[in-house]
Amino acid sequence: MRAGRTAALVAAAVPLTAVAVAAVLKAGSWKLIVSRSTVRLSPRPRPGCPDCKGAGGWWSDGLYPGGEVCWCWDRPVRTLRLLPVRDPWPDEPPF
């Protein structure tokens, strides 16, 4: 009885955690990129920014035209490098 209840709680916690993480990332204007070797959080422009209005920057005119990045996008990229997974059978062919 107790094992079944624990399994049900764990099964319900995973989707609930995924929804909560997605809401936090969207509210904070972050993009989550997950690969086999890294987990990376990249900043995105804030949709409610009064300067760029969610575009992330603007083009300047004049003698030297060019693009400028808004302050709302100027945040560091956070990267977590994961340890490589050891192959349990290194002498076995891959297929």
C-alpha positions in Angstrom: 0.0 0.0 0.0 2.8 2.4 1.0 4.9 1.6 -2.1 1.9 2.3 -4.4 1.2 5.6 -2.8 4.8 6.6 -3.1 4.9 5.6 -6.8 1.7 7.6 -7.4 3.2 10.7 -5.7 6.4 10.5 -7.7 4.4 10.0 -10.9 2.3 13.1 -10.2 5.3 15.2 -9.1 7.2 14.9 -12.4 4.6 16.6 -14.6 3.8 19.2 -11.9 7.5 20.1 -11.6 7.8 20.4 -15.4 4.8 22.8 -15.5 6.3 24.8 -12.7 9.7 25.1 -14.4 8.1 26.1 -17.7 6.1 28.8 -16.0 9.2 30.2 -14.1 11.3 30.2 -17.3 8.6 32.0 -19.3 8.0 34.6 -16.5 11.7 35.2 -16.2 12.3 35.3 -20.0 14.8 32.5 -20.1 15.3 29.7 -22.6 16.3 26.3 -21.4 18.5 24.2 -23.7 19.3 20.6 -22.6 21.8 18.4 -24.4 23.7 15.3 -23.4 26.7 17.2 -22.0 25.2 20.5 -20.9 22.2 22.3 -19.4 22.1 26.0 -20.6 19.9 28.9 -19.6 20.0 31.6 -22.2 18.4 35.0 -21.7 15.5 36.2 -23.9 14.2 39.8 -24.2 11.5 40.7 -21.7 8.2 41.1 -23.4 7.2 44.0 -21.0 10.3 46.0 -21.5 9.4 49.7 -22.0 12.4 50.5 -24.2 12.4 47.7 -26.8 8.8 46.5 -26.3 10.0 42.8 -26.3 12.0 43.0 -29.6 15.4 42.8 -27.7 17.0 45.8 -29.4 16.7 48.3 -32.2 18.5 49.7 -35.2 20.1 53.1 -34.9 20.3 55.5 -37.8 22.8 58.2 -38.5 26.4 58.3 -39.6 27.2 54.8 -38.3 24.0 52.7 -38.4 23.9 49.4 -36.6 22.0 47.3 -34.1 21.9 47.9 -30.4 20.9 45.4 -27.8 18.5 46.4 -25.1 19.4 46.3 -21.4 16.7 43.7 -20.7 18.6 41.2 -22.8 22.0 41.9 -21.3 22.2 39.0 -18.8 24.8 36.3 -18.6 24.2 32.8 -20.0 24.2 30.1 -17.3 25.8 26.8 -18.3 26.0 23.6 -16.3 28.4 21.0 -17.8 27.5 17.4 -17.1 30.0 14.7 -16.5 30.4 12.2 -19.4 28.6 8.9 -19.0 30.9 5.9 -18.8 30.2 3.1 -21.1 29.6 0.0 -19.0 30.7 -2.3 -21.8 33.5 -0.5 -23.7 34.7 -3.6 -25.7 31.2 -4.4 -27.1 30.4 -3.2 -30.7 27.8 -0.4 -30.8 25.2 -2.4 -32.8 
